[in-house]
Amino acid sequence: MLLFVANQTAEYSLSFATQKTAGFALLIPEDSSFKKISRRLISVISILGLMFVVQPTFAQASAKIVPVRLLKPEIGTIQWTEQTTGELVAPQRAELKIRAKGFIGTVHVHEGDRVRKGQPLAELDLEEANIALDHAVASLRASETQIEAANDAIETARVGRQQAQIRLDTASLDFERARSLRAKDTISQQQYDQMEGQYKLAQNGVNVADKQIKQAQTSLEAAKAMAAIAKVAVRKAKRHLADSILVAPYDGLIVARSIMENEQSDNQSITIVDDSELELTLRLPERFLPFVLIGTKLLIRSPLVQEPISANIITVIPSIDRKSLTFSAKAVISNPDRKLSHGGYADVTVIIKEDRAVPVLPANIVKITDALTGSLQSTSRAGYVYTVREGKACKTSVTIGISNSSRVSILSGLDADTLVVERGFEQLEDGVAVSIQNEASL
């Protein structure tokens, strides 16, 4: 800009000096009368020059376009989990002892052996038990023989009684007839006495037969009583024999054995476990107690199996250990192939909560305004992401569910088809113009 200054009195002869102000060349008269005027003009010109220089800078800034990349939310599941360890113990286990007293004769198993239900594990010296059983069986058989003999005697006595009754009936008729004839003096006294003798003999035969029946019945009752005693003795001998043999109550694994041959059976045992199912006991910090429920999912990992095993909590024990400030929970794991070991440990992932079939975004592109952590994962939080609308960044409020170090679930505020700014997030403000770098691949 060129500024010309002219004097109203033409007689003055002026000389000019050149001065640069705010990038402009000015011709300033050297006369002192113009110095004050020139200083003021220089100040005004400097301000005007700065306005012209700075104004393009603001315009350039307001027209800035931020390059961004977009992504489509993944629809998936995100979980709130806690890692711990758990102990595996067979819920069905038993310390077996031989019930009978005596010396151990034979031990058939060792620690680590797998056994079947009913399989003998150990036994006492069985000679005395077998002798007692044989004696009881022999006594029972003798009693049964006596019962048979008594029954036969009763049957024979009854037949004899019937025959004696027939003889008595016949003799009775003959005697009555003889009595009538003797009253008429038709027969002699000798004949009458003979008929009377026959009658009394027939009566005696009936009486004898009745006594024989009673004796046979008494013998039968005695034989039955002896048989009953013999049966008890047989059962007792069999029980003693059974109690002298230790058998497996179910299919299982021998995990301990303190029983020794030729030693007294007192305080000697074999421990067996049924490891087809294992009970998992785990402990969790106190803060998780409100969220761990019956049915909570678990993933169990062990170096003994290739794939993780799924299970569910079946028991929660709401008692806090004073030292560790933890509570315990239990689950049952099916172990049909016996790959997991009784008494072992496993790594456990407790799935405390999960958001299923929701939009999932990388954690670094979601701004969480309610920064809650720990057990408060159970509470939804407010946040926002940037989307693009009509070429400009749009700050979009969302409700955030479960989050971890890499991913965040979006519970509401974002459709599955809405594209979200993935790169350039840090440079954006609501309404800033953007250029989509990956638009062709979307």
Secondary structure, 3 states (H helix, E strand, C coil): CCCCCCCCCCCCCCCEEEEEECCEEEEEECCHHHHHHHHHHHHHHHHHHHHHHHHHHHHHHHCCCEEEEEECCEEEEEEEEEEEEEEEECCEEEEECCCCCCEEEEECCCCCCEECCCCEEEEECCHHHHHHHHHHHHHHHHHHHHHHHHHHHHHHHHHHHHHHHHHHHHHHHHHHHHHHHHHCCCCCHHHHHHHHHHHHHHHHHHHHHHHHHHHHHHHHHHHHHHHHHHHHHHHHHHHHHHHCEEECCCCEEEEEECCCCCCECCCCCEEEEECCEEEEEEEEEHHHCCCCCCCCEEEEECCCCCCCEEEEEEEEECCCCCCCCEEEEEEEEECCCCCCCCCCEEEEEEEEEEEEEEEEEEHHHCEECCCCCHHHHHCCEEEEEEEEECCEEEEEEEEEEEECCCEEEEEECCCCCCCEEEECHHHCCCCCEEEECCHHHC
